[in-house]
Amino acid sequence: MVMFAVDLSRARWRKSSRSDTGSGGNCVEVAFAATVTAVRDSKEPHGPKLIFTAAQWRQFLTTTQRGDLD
């Protein structure tokens, strides 16, 4: 695992259109910053974030679109 610092202080977070906003749970937000994509739980905006490189993000999207994580 490689650890590196990413400045997300100016990131514009967007809530997933598939988030379960009706019951107040399962909300995911994503931000695109410079060379990475960040994902966080909208209920904990100051909590931990998952950081993906461009290649990792593409692989994640491909994997989820195929239903491999269902």
QUIKA-V70067 format. One record per residue. N is the residue number from 1. SS is DSSP state (H for helix, E for strand, C for the rest). PSI is psi in degrees with one decimal (none if undefined). Layout:
n: <N:N>
ss: <SS:SS>
psi: <PSI:PSI>
//
This chain:
n: <1:2:3:4:5:6:7:8:9:10:11:12:13:14:15:16:17:18:19:20:21:22:23:24:25:26:27:28:29:30:31:32:33:34:35:36:37:38:39:40:41:42:43:44:45:46:47:48:49:50:51:52:53:54:55:56:57:58:59:60:61:62:63:64:65:66:67:68:69:70>
ss: <C:C:C:C:C:C:C:C:C:C:C:C:C:E:E:C:C:C:C:C:C:C:C:C:C:C:C:E:E:E:E:E:E:C:C:E:E:E:E:E:E:H:H:H:C:C:C:C:E:E:E:E:E:H:H:H:H:H:H:H:H:H:H:H:H:H:C:C:C:C>
psi: <135.0:130.2:134.3:155.0:137.1:127.8:109.1:13.5:-26.8:10.5:143.7:107.8:137.8:136.3:139.9:138.6:-14.6:4.3:148.1:77.5:-20.8:-37.8:3.2:12.0:175.7:46.9:125.4:138.1:150.0:146.3:139.9:120.2:123.3:-100.6:9.2:164.4:132.8:146.2:138.1:164.4:122.3:-21.6:-17.0:68.4:-24.0:5.3:-165.6:153.5:146.8:132.6:127.5:138.8:170.0:-43.3:-42.1:-39.8:-44.1:-42.7:-41.2:-47.2:-43.9:-45.4:-45.0:-37.0:-31.5:-15.2:15.8:-16.9:4.3:none>
//
